[in-house]
Amino acid sequence: MFNSIGKAVRMERIMNRTTGKTVIVPMDHGVSVGPIKGLVDLSEAVNMVAEGGANAVIGHIGLPRYGHRKYGKDIGLILHLSASSSLSPKPNKKVLVNTIENALRMGADGVSVHINVGDEYESDMLRDLGKIAVECSYWGMPLVAMMYPRGPKIEDEKDLEAVKIAARIGAELGADFVKTNYTGDPESFAEVVAGCPAPVLIAGGSKLSEEEMFKTIEGAMQAGAKGLSIGRNVFQHSAPSLFVKAACAIVHDNLSAEAALEMLREGK
C-alpha cells in the first residue's frame, strides 16, 4: 500500500495534477556529449525552465549535486539511470550508472532509463529496463522509459511501425511514462498512443525552428500524448523561460501552435 501512495505523491511532483500532463526538460546530455551550449551552467539552465513552468527536469547525479534546487522556483527531479558517451565505439549501448535506492536518497521524484530498440545490445538494455521497473514498483518510484527505434534494422527512427513497437515495449515492461519519437503527424502518432497503455511523451530530437517545434507539440497533443520531454529545443533557445511557458500553454491549456508562437514573440 505504502509504495503505491509514495508513487502517487511523486507522480504529482512531476506532472500537472489538474491536467494530468507534463512538460519535462531533459538535461542529461553532459554525459553523452559534454558541456554543450545551454548546459554549461546547470543551475542557470534549471532555473530558467523552472521559471517557465516546466514540471520536471531529467539529469544524472551531477544535476542535483551541481544544479538542481539551487535557487528560484522549485521543479521536479527525475534522475537518469543509464548512460553512454558519444566517444564510445558503441554509443547506442546504454548501461546502468545509478540505482533506485540512491535516487531516493538524493530526493528524486522519478527515474528514467534509455533503451535503443533494435540495437545489437537491445537484450541487455531490455533486461535493465525490466529490472529497474520491478524495483520502481517496489519502492513506489515513477519510471520514464525513453524508447527509441535505433539500430541496424532501423532505416527511419520515426517510422510508425517501429515507434509503435518501441513504445509498446516500454509499457509492457512497466514504465509509468513512455518517451518516444513523434511520427510526423497527429494521425499516425494517434496509433502510437492507442497502442501504448502507458502515457506517451514526445521527444524533441534535433533542433527545430520555433514554429516546427510548436506544431510538433500541438500535433502530439491532438493525438493524445500526455506531454513532452524536449531538451535542446528548450535549453538552447535564446529565451528558454519564454519557450517553456509557451510550450506549457499548448500542453496544459490547449493553446494552438500559432497562438503559442505569438505568445513567445510578444514576450521577447
TAFENNOR-V182489 format. One line per field, one symbol per residue. ss: DSSP state (h for helix, s for strand, l for the rest). psi: psi as a letter, one per 20 degrees, with the letter a starting at -180 (. if undefined). burial: b if it has 16 or more other C-alpha atoms within 10 Angstrom, else e. Layout:
ss: ???
psi: ???
burial: ???
//
This chain:
ss: lhhhhhhhhhhhhllllllllsssssllhhhhhllllllllhhhhhhhhhhhlllsssslhhhhhhlllllllllssssslsslllllllllllsslllhhhhhhllllssssssssllllhhhhhhhhhhhhhhhhhhllssssssssllllllllllhhhhhhhhhhhhhllllsssslllllhhhhhhhhhllllsssssllllllhhhhhhhhhhhhhllllsssllhhhhllllhhhhhhhhhhhhhhlllhhhhhhhhhhhl
psi: ghhhggggghhhijroighjrqopopkjhhghjamrpijgohgggggghghijqhrqprahhghhihqkgraqqqqppppiqrrqiiqimiiopqpjrrgghhghjjqirrqqppopiqikghghhggggghgghhggikpqppooopooahiohoijpghghgggghggghjjqhqpprqpiiqhghhhhgghjohqppqqqhbrprrgggghhggggghhijqjarnqfhifijqhmgghggggghhgghjkqrhghhhggghhi.
burial: eeeeeebeebbbbbbeeeeebbbbbbbbbbbeeeeeebbeebbbbbbbbbbbbbbbbbbbbebbeebbbeeeebbbbbbbbbbbbeeeeeebbbbbebbbeebbeeebbbbbbbbbbbbbbbeebbebbbebbebbbebbbbbbbbbbbbbeeeeebbbbebbbbbbbbbbebbbbbbbbbbbeebebbbbbbbebbbbbbbbbeeeeebeebbbbbbbbbbbbbbbbbbbbbbbebebbbbbbbbbbbbbbeebbbeebbebbeeee
//
